Every structure is written in C-alpha cells, then in structure tokens.
Amino acid sequence: MRRVELFESIRIDHQKFGLSKREICKRRQVGRQTVNQALESAVPPERKKVVRTSPVLTDEIKSFIDGILESDKKAPRKQRHTARRIWQRVAEEFSSAAKEVTVRRYVRIRKRQLAIGAQAFVPQHHPAGAQFEVDFYEALIHFSFGSAVAKIISVRSEFSGASFHVAYPAQTQAAFLEGIALGLEFLGGTPIRIRFDNLRQAVARILRGKRRIQQDRFICFRSHYLFEADFTTPGLQGAHEKGGVENEQGRFRRRWLVPVPRFSGWTALNDYLAGCCIKDLSRVAEGKTLTIGELAQMEKEFLKPLPTERFETGQIGEGKVDQKARVTVKTNRYSVPASLVGRKVSWRMSPMTIELSYEGKAVAVHDLVHGRAQEVLVLDHYLEVLLDKPGAFPGALPLHQARLSGDFSQIYDQLWQRLCARSSKSEGTRQMIEVLLLHRRYSKSVMHQSVTQALELGAIAPSGVELFARRTESTNLFVEPPALNVGRLSRFDRPLPETTPYDALLGEVAVK
C-alpha cells in the first residue's frame, strides 16, 4: 500500500468509524507518529534525507580535490581529471584509505555546486530582420553515379524560422558564398547581422576575444550585401550560440532526407531541397500561432533590399597552359585546346564547374573535381596534335578518360579496328581522328547513329560517316507541315472548263 493510501485509511478509521489512535496502530500495523501525521494532514510529509558523513575525507583532502576541479577549468578538455584519477592521486599523495565510491560521490557533489560540466542559458528575443544564422551540415545521398556525402549549407532567420538549404559536392568558399546569396534571395532581403561558425571560408585567423582576420573575398561579399558578420566562440562552446540553425539542420534532415534519397544528379537534389524549403513555409513552429511563411512575409519589411546584381561568388584567376595543354587550378589540372599551349588563360571556379576562357571567349568548361593532383582532360582538345602524332593515340590519357565517361563507346572502337584493318595502323588511326573531329559539327546522338550506319553498310571512311551524319541531321530537322484547312476556300469553287469547242476548232484547222 502506498503512503498516501495508508494516510487515507487512517483518516477514515478515525473520522468515520471513530477508532482510537491505539486501535488504528494495531489495525494498520503502524506507529503512533504515523497516525498523528495522517490525522494532521492528508498529504504525507517528505522523508528526511540522511546526511552521510565521510570521516576518511579530511578537510585537507577536500581542499585538494577542490583545487584540482578549479585548475581543470583551464586545462585542455582531454587532459582533465576524471573522478577515478582524483581518487588515485588522493590514495598516492595522502595515503588515504578512502574508497573510490566515496571520492566519486564528493566529486559529483562539488561539480554540481561549482557548475562544472553543466551550463545555463538565457532565452533570447529575436527582433524581425535582426539576425540570420548560417552553417554547413552533411547528409548521405545516393546518386545514379554512386553515393556521396553532400555538404549542405543552411541559412535560417531567427525571427521567422524560415530556412533555405542547398547542397554542394564540397565545402568550398564558392559554395559558401553562393549558398548564402541564394538563401538571402529566398528569404527576401539582408538582415542587420549574420552569425557564423569560424569557418575557414570566412575566417583567415582567430585572434583574442571576438576579433577575427577575415578572408578578403568574404569581406567583399559582406560589403556587397552590407551586413555585419558575427562569429561564435571557437570550439564546442560556441555551438549553443547558434542553436536555432543547429536544431533546424537536424529537423530538416530527419524530415526530408530520411530514408536516404536517390537522385540523378546534383541539380535534381537541389530542386528537391528547394521544394522542401517551400513546403516548410506552411509549418507552424512550436509556440507560434502564424505559419513560418506568414512570419517570413512580415519580416521582409524589416530586411534591407538585395542589390540589383548578385555578387560574383566564383573564384577567378589566371594560369599558363603547359606543353600538355593543361591549366593548373589550385592543385588540379584541366585541359584546353592544344592551340593555346604557352598562352595565359583565365579561369572561373564555381561550386560545380570550372570555366576556362581566352581573350574573353570560353574555350572549355569542366566539372570541378575535389582532391589533389587530379587531371580532367577532353579528347577533343588534342585531336589536332594526334593527327600529326597518331602513335600517341592508343595510350592517350584523354582517350582513357573518354572511355570511362562513355564519350568513346564500343562502336568507336569497332570503327577504329576496321579502319586499321583496311589500311595501316597509322592511317587507320588518322582516319579515326578525322571521324572524331566531326563531333565539332554534329551532335553526339547524330554521330552515334552515323557511325552505327557506317559499320552496318561498310562505308567506314570519314567521308562516308560525314555523309550519314549530314543525312541524319537533315532527317531530324525535317518537320512535317501541318494539314491545311481549306474549308473557307470553298467559296472560290468554279465548274471545270468545257473543251469541246476547242476540239472542233482544232479539227477545222486540220481540214483546211
């Protein structure tokens, strides 16, 4: 029987049945004190906590333990005393017989009293248009080309709770700046201040206190949109300073990225994330009466309008083309047409691609690779060189990469083998290169059909392949004209002419 039920039974015995205290004690098997407590109040009093003393922990030992706990506040997190280590030091330095559990109990009590390991936080008021929060997080995504860990940047308004999420293959500065720019466009303006972690994309060096040496490009970006940059405390201590975006990342990942989704590519993934951000606008956050979208619409009046032009988030630079028609960008090499060997070309590196240009004209666009000492080569850039050096074609690295990407398929290998079999290996390779040069005039699908037809009909010469390509392209361009509606032309109908008089006239002429 619970204590509250016992008190109820005692009060009923005394008030309803008139039993004396002595009779109640015998009937309920309780003491006189319990009966008195029950008759005084229906609520049982709280039990008194037993105060245990530990005579083995002298005042000297307690002062020693307190000193250790105070000094650990300044020690590295991974080199602080555990309760077991404190017990070992007490046993060694004081020859104390105190048990480990006794020391552990005292350490636990003192840590609670000294507020060590536990932090208290103050609820904050978030005015409209005052502050956004930005942070990266990761999520596993299945693509058609394989699985990858996406680096997703999120921009969140503290006032409305509206957020924007966009994914990139790597956490580069271009991705960082473009993600913020897209987030500001989604949220409808620029706040007074944006809070960040101490990301290397924004912070070059952390100084004492709140001072930071910021990256030059980030300063230009901040100046373009005219917001103040606020950075959290370094390390784990600063995580709570932007808890809104941290919690939003966890919620968004559990809501929209579980189970692990599958997409054809990065564009499809970001289209999906944008749709999820729009759907979240209809959500009502805990403690709010308006939807997130309604609060975001209210906040737009307090945001600064965006500049007429978006900031150029891509990194820009120059590089010299080496003898192998490659330009080094960061630590990776990308190919350009071989005619530019020895020239200086400009490059623009966006989060997904890298564009190479010469004298203001784009000469190559590659998918950006993330790693070190990698090469991205296009076979078309080397075809003129290979015409003069056909012996380098079989072992060419651009040919190997074209095979891996599917640009040089099996039908091209079949055509190459038949060309070499019909003539010499060198001449067959030259003719194969001439076929590849046709890609500059005809699309990939047209060339694939043309090579297939050439192999079937035996017209494998470059001129034959070009003839098939020309015919295939003209066939694809032909569009059957729509049927003509002649219903309104019926008013112009006339009877057919009678030719009998003319026949008679011709007969008379013949007689004469």
C-alpha positions in Angstrom: 0.0 0.0 0.0 1.3 3.4 -0.9 1.8 6.0 1.8 -1.0 8.3 0.5 -3.4 5.4 0.6 -2.3 4.5 4.1 -2.9 8.0 5.3 -6.4 7.9 3.7 -7.2 4.6 5.5 -6.1 6.1 8.9 -8.2 9.2 8.5 -11.3 7.1 7.5 -10.8 4.8 10.6 -10.6 7.7 12.9 -13.3 10.0 11.5 -15.8 7.6 10.0 -15.5 4.6 12.4 -14.4 6.5 15.5 -11.4 4.3 16.2 -8.8 5.5 18.7 -5.2 6.0 17.9 -4.2 2.9 19.7 -6.8 0.8 17.8 -5.6 2.3 14.5 -2.0 1.4 15.3 -2.9 -2.2 15.9 -5.2 -2.5 12.9 -2.8 -0.8 10.4 0.4 -2.0 11.9 1.9 1.5 12.1 3.4 3.6 14.8 1.8 6.4 16.8 3.8 9.0 14.9 2.5 7.9 11.5 -1.1 8.1 12.9 -0.5 11.6 14.2 0.9 12.7 10.8 -2.1 11.3 9.0 -4.6 12.9 11.2 -2.8 16.3 10.9 -2.7 16.3 7.1 -3.8 14.1 4.2 -0.5 14.9 2.4 2.3 12.7 3.7 5.4 14.7 4.8 8.6 14.4 2.7 11.1 11.9 4.0 14.2 13.4 5.5 17.3 12.8 3.6 20.0 11.1 5.5 23.1 13.2 5.7 26.1 10.9 5.4 29.5 11.9 6.6 32.8 10.7 5.3 35.3 10.9 8.1 38.1 9.5 5.8 37.8 12.6 3.6 39.5 15.2 5.8 39.3 18.9 5.2 42.8 18.8 3.7 41.7 16.1 1.1 38.6 18.1 0.3 40.6 21.2 -0.3 43.0 19.2 -2.5 40.1 17.9 -4.6 38.5 21.4 -4.9 41.8 22.7 -6.2 42.0 20.0 -8.8 38.5 20.8 -10.1 39.3 24.6 -10.3 42.5 24.0 -12.1 40.8 21.7 -14.6 38.7 24.6 -15.9 41.8 25.9 -17.7 43.2 22.6 -18.7 42.6 21.0 -22.2 39.3 19.1 -22.4 41.0 15.8 -23.0 43.6 16.3 -20.2 41.2 16.9 -17.3 41.0 14.7 -14.2 38.4 12.0 -14.0 36.9 11.0 -10.6 39.0 7.8 -10.8 42.2 9.8 -11.4 41.4 12.1 -8.5 40.9 9.0 -6.3 44.2 7.6 -7.4 46.0 10.8 -6.6 44.4 11.0 -3.2 45.5 7.5 -2.4 49.0 8.1 -3.6 49.7 11.6 -2.2 47.7 11.3 1.1 48.0 7.5 1.7 44.3 7.7 2.3 42.1 4.6 2.7 39.1 6.4 1.1 37.2 4.2 -1.3 36.7 5.2 -4.9 33.0 5.4 -4.5 33.4 7.9 -1.6 35.7 10.2 -3.8 33.3 9.9 -6.7 30.4 11.0 -4.6 32.2 14.0 -3.3 33.5 15.0 -6.8 29.9 14.7 -8.2 28.5 16.9 -5.5 31.3 19.5 -5.8 31.0 19.7 -9.7 27.3 20.4 -9.3 28.0 23.1 -6.7 30.7 24.7 -8.8 28.6 24.4 -12.0 31.3 22.4 -13.7 30.1 20.4 -16.8 26.7 22.0 -16.7 25.8 25.3 -18.4 22.8 27.5 -18.0 21.5 29.6 -20.9 19.4 32.7 -21.2 16.4 32.7 -23.6 16.8 35.3 -26.3 14.4 37.7 -28.0 14.7 37.8 -31.8 13.5 41.0 -33.5 12.4 40.9 -37.1 15.2 41.5 -39.6 17.9 41.5 -36.9 19.9 38.3 -37.5 20.2 35.2 -39.7 22.3 32.1 -38.9 24.4 30.1 -41.4 26.1 26.7 -41.1 27.1 23.6 -43.1 26.0 20.1 -42.3 26.4 16.7 -44.1 24.0 14.1 -45.5 24.5 10.9 -47.4 22.8 10.9 -50.8 22.5 8.1 -53.4 23.2 9.3 -57.0 22.9 7.5 -60.3 26.8 7.6 -60.4 27.2 6.4 -56.8 26.8 7.6 -53.2 28.3 10.8 -51.9 28.2 12.9 -48.7 26.6 16.2 -49.7 27.8 19.4 -48.0 24.6 21.3 -47.3 24.6 24.9 -46.3 21.6 26.3 -44.5 20.5 29.9 -44.0 17.9 30.5 -41.3 16.1 33.5 -40.0 16.0 33.7 -36.2 12.7 35.7 -36.2 10.5 33.6 -38.6 12.3 30.2 -38.5 12.3 30.1 -42.3 15.4 28.4 -43.8 17.0 27.7 -47.1 19.1 24.6 -47.9 21.3 23.9 -50.9 23.8 21.1 -51.4 27.3 21.0 -52.9 29.9 18.3 -53.5 32.5 20.1 -51.3 32.6 22.8 -48.7 34.5 25.4 -50.8 34.4 29.2 -50.5 32.5 29.5 -53.7 29.8 27.1 -52.4 29.8 29.0 -49.1 29.2 32.4 -50.7 26.7 31.2 -53.3 24.7 29.3 -50.7 24.4 32.5 -48.6 23.4 34.6 -51.7 20.7 32.1 -52.6 19.5 32.0 -49.0 19.2 35.8 -48.9 17.2 35.7 -52.2 14.9 33.0 -50.8 14.3 34.9 -47.5 13.7 38.2 -49.3 16.4 40.5 -48.1 19.5 41.1 -46.0 19.4 41.3 -42.2 21.4 43.6 -40.0 23.7 40.7 -38.9 24.6 37.1 -39.9 26.1 34.7 -37.4 28.7 32.1 -38.5 31.0 29.5 -37.1 34.7 30.2 -37.5 34.7 28.6 -41.0 37.9 28.8 -42.9 35.9 30.1 -45.9 35.2 33.3 -43.9 37.9 33.5 -41.2 41.6 33.5 -42.0 42.8 33.7 -38.4 41.2 33.8 -35.0 42.5 36.4 -32.6 41.9 37.1 -28.9 38.3 37.6 -27.9 35.8 38.4 -30.7 38.5 39.7 -33.1 38.9 37.8 -36.4 41.1 38.3 -39.5 38.5 37.6 -42.3 39.1 36.3 -45.8 39.4 39.1 -48.4 36.7 37.6 -50.6 34.3 37.2 -47.7 34.9 40.9 -46.8 33.9 41.8 -50.4 30.9 39.7 -50.2 29.9 41.2 -46.8 30.4 44.7 -48.3 28.3 43.9 -51.3 25.2 42.8 -49.2 26.0 45.2 -46.3 25.6 43.0 -43.3 27.6 42.6 -40.1 29.4 39.3 -39.6 29.2 37.8 -36.1 31.3 34.7 -35.2 30.7 32.2 -32.4 33.2 31.2 -29.7 35.7 28.8 -31.1 35.3 25.1 -30.3 32.3 23.2 -28.9 31.5 26.1 -26.6 30.2 28.1 -29.5 27.8 25.5 -30.8 25.0 26.8 -28.5 25.4 30.3 -29.7 23.5 29.5 -32.9 21.3 26.7 -31.7 18.5 27.7 -34.0 20.2 26.7 -37.2 21.8 23.6 -35.5 18.3 22.3 -34.5 16.9 23.2 -37.9 19.5 21.1 -39.6 18.6 18.1 -37.6 14.9 18.6 -38.1 15.3 19.2 -41.8 17.5 16.1 -42.3 15.1 13.8 -40.4 12.0 15.2 -42.2 13.2 15.3 -45.8 16.4 13.2 -46.1 15.2 10.0 -44.3 15.3 7.4 -45.7 18.5 8.2 -47.8 17.1 9.7 -51.0 18.2 8.9 -54.6 18.7 11.5 -57.4 20.1 11.5 -60.9 22.5 14.4 -60.0 23.2 17.5 -58.0 20.7 19.6 -59.9 17.9 17.2 -59.1 18.9 17.1 -55.5 18.9 20.9 -55.2 15.5 21.1 -56.9 14.2 18.7 -54.3 15.7 20.7 -51.4 14.2 23.9 -52.8 10.8 22.3 -52.9 11.1 21.1 -49.3 12.0 24.6 -48.2 8.8 25.9 -49.8 6.7 23.2 -48.2 8.2 24.1 -44.8 6.8 27.6 -45.1 3.3 26.2 -44.3 4.6 24.7 -41.0 3.7 26.2 -37.6 6.6 26.2 -35.2 6.1 25.3 -31.6 4.7 28.2 -29.5 3.7 30.2 -32.6 0.2 30.9 -34.0 1.3 32.0 -37.5 2.9 29.8 -40.1 6.6 30.2 -40.9 5.7 31.6 -44.3 3.5 34.3 -42.8 6.2 35.3 -40.3 8.8 35.4 -43.2 6.4 37.7 -45.1 6.1 40.0 -42.1 9.9 40.1 -41.7 10.6 41.3 -45.3 9.5 44.8 -44.3 12.5 44.9 -41.9 15.1 43.5 -44.2 17.4 45.6 -46.4 16.6 45.1 -50.2 19.1 43.0 -52.1 21.5 44.6 -54.6 20.4 44.6 -58.2 23.2 42.2 -59.1 24.3 39.1 -57.3 27.9 39.0 -56.0 30.3 37.0 -58.2 30.7 34.1 -55.9 33.1 32.1 -58.2 36.8 32.4 -57.7 38.7 34.0 -60.6 42.3 33.6 -61.6 44.8 33.1 -64.4 47.1 30.3 -65.4 49.6 29.4 -68.1 48.9 26.5 -70.4 51.6 23.9 -70.2 53.0 21.8 -73.0 50.4 19.1 -72.5 47.6 21.7 -73.0 46.7 21.8 -69.3 46.0 24.6 -66.9 46.6 24.1 -63.2 43.8 25.5 -60.9 44.6 25.0 -57.2 46.1 21.6 -57.2 44.3 20.0 -60.2 44.8 20.2 -64.0 42.2 20.9 -66.7 42.7 20.7 -70.4 42.2 23.4 -73.0 42.6 23.3 -76.8 46.2 22.5 -77.7 46.5 25.6 -79.8 46.7 27.6 -76.6 49.9 26.0 -75.4 52.1 28.6 -73.8 49.3 31.2 -73.5 47.7 32.6 -70.4 44.1 31.8 -69.9 41.6 33.0 -67.3 39.6 30.6 -65.1 36.4 31.0 -63.1 35.7 28.3 -60.5 32.1 27.9 -59.4 30.9 25.3 -56.8 30.1 22.8 -59.6 32.2 23.7 -62.6 35.3 25.5 -63.8 35.2 27.7 -66.9 38.4 28.5 -68.9 38.5 31.4 -71.3 41.0 33.1 -73.6 40.6 36.8 -74.6 37.1 36.9 -73.2 35.9 33.8 -75.0 35.1 30.5 -73.2 37.3 27.7 -74.5 36.5 24.9 -72.1 34.0 24.0 -69.3 34.8 21.1 -66.9 33.1 19.6 -63.9 35.0 20.7 -60.8 37.0 17.9 -59.2 37.7 17.8 -55.5 41.0 16.3 -54.5 44.7 16.8 -55.2 46.8 16.2 -58.3 43.8 15.1 -60.5 43.5 15.7 -64.2 40.4 16.3 -66.3 41.2 16.0 -70.0 38.9 16.3 -73.0 39.9 14.2 -76.1 38.7 16.9 -78.5 41.3 19.3 -77.2 44.1 17.0 -78.5 42.8 15.9 -81.9 45.0 18.3 -84.0 48.1 17.1 -82.2 47.1 13.5 -82.6 46.7 14.0 -86.4 50.4 14.7 -86.5 51.2 12.0 -83.9 48.8 9.1 -84.4 51.1 6.8 -82.5 50.2 8.7 -79.3 46.5 8.0 -79.7 46.2 4.4 -78.3 47.9 5.3 -75.0 46.5 8.8 -74.6 45.1 9.7 -71.2 42.3 11.8 -72.7 41.2 8.7 -74.7 41.2 6.6 -71.5 39.0 9.2 -69.7 36.7 9.4 -72.7 36.2 5.6 -72.5 35.4 5.9 -68.8 32.8 8.7 -69.3 31.2 6.9 -72.3 32.1 9.5 -74.9 34.3 7.0 -76.7 31.9 4.0 -76.8 32.4 0.5 -78.2 31.1 1.3 -81.6 34.0 3.8 -82.0 36.5 1.0 -81.0 34.9 -1.2 -83.7 35.2 1.5 -86.3 38.8 2.2 -85.3 39.7 -1.6 -85.6 38.1 -1.8 -89.0 39.8 1.3 -90.3 43.2 -0.1 -89.1 42.4 -3.5 -90.7 41.6 -1.9 -94.0 44.8 0.1 -94.2 47.8 0.6 -92.0 47.5 1.2 -88.3 48.8 4.7 -88.6 46.5 5.6 -91.4 43.5 4.0 -89.8 44.2 6.0 -86.6 44.3 9.2 -88.6 41.0 8.4 -90.2 39.5 7.7 -86.8 40.7 11.0 -85.6 39.0 12.7 -88.6 35.8 11.0 -87.6 36.2 12.4 -84.1 36.7 15.9 -85.5 33.1 15.6 -86.9 31.8 16.0 -83.4 32.5 19.7 -83.6 29.8 20.0 -86.3 27.4 17.3 -85.4 25.8 16.3 -82.1 26.7 13.2 -80.1 23.5 11.4 -80.9 23.8 12.2 -84.6 27.4 10.9 -84.7 26.4 7.7 -82.8 23.7 6.9 -85.4 26.0 7.8 -88.3 28.9 5.5 -87.1 26.4 2.7 -86.5 25.0 3.0 -90.0 28.6 3.2 -91.5 29.5 0.0 -89.7 26.4 -1.8 -90.9 26.8 -0.7 -94.6 30.6 -0.9 -94.7 31.1 2.8 -95.6 33.5 3.4 -92.8 35.6 6.1 -94.4 35.4 9.6 -92.7 33.6 10.9 -95.8 31.1 8.2 -95.6 30.5 8.8 -91.9 30.0 12.5 -92.6 27.5 11.7 -95.4 25.5 9.7 -92.9 25.7 12.4 -90.3 24.5 15.0 -92.8 21.6 12.9 -93.8 20.7 12.0 -90.2 20.8 15.7 -89.2 18.6 16.8 -92.1 16.1 14.0 -91.3 16.0 15.1 -87.7 15.5 18.7 -88.7 12.6 17.8 -91.1 9.2 18.7 -89.6 6.1 17.6 -91.5 4.0 20.7 -92.2 0.5 20.9 -90.6 -2.5 19.9 -92.6 -4.0 22.9 -94.5 -7.6 23.7 -93.6 -9.3 24.6 -97.0 -12.9 24.8 -95.6 -13.0 28.6 -96.0 -11.8 28.4 -99.7 -15.0 26.7 -100.9 -16.5 30.0 -102.0 -13.9 30.2 -104.8 -15.0 26.9 -106.3 -15.8 27.1 -110.1 -17.0 24.4 -112.6 -14.4 22.7 -114.8 -14.0 24.3 -118.3 -15.6 22.7 -121.3 -13.0 21.8 -124.1 -15.4 20.5 -126.8 -15.5 23.8 -128.8 -11.7 23.9 -128.8 -11.5 20.4 -130.1 -14.0 21.3 -133.0 -11.9 24.4 -133.8 -8.7 22.3 -134.0 -10.5 19.8 -136.3 -11.5 22.6 -138.8 -7.9 23.9 -138.8 -6.6 20.4 -139.6 -9.0 20.0 -142.6 -8.0 23.3 -144.1 
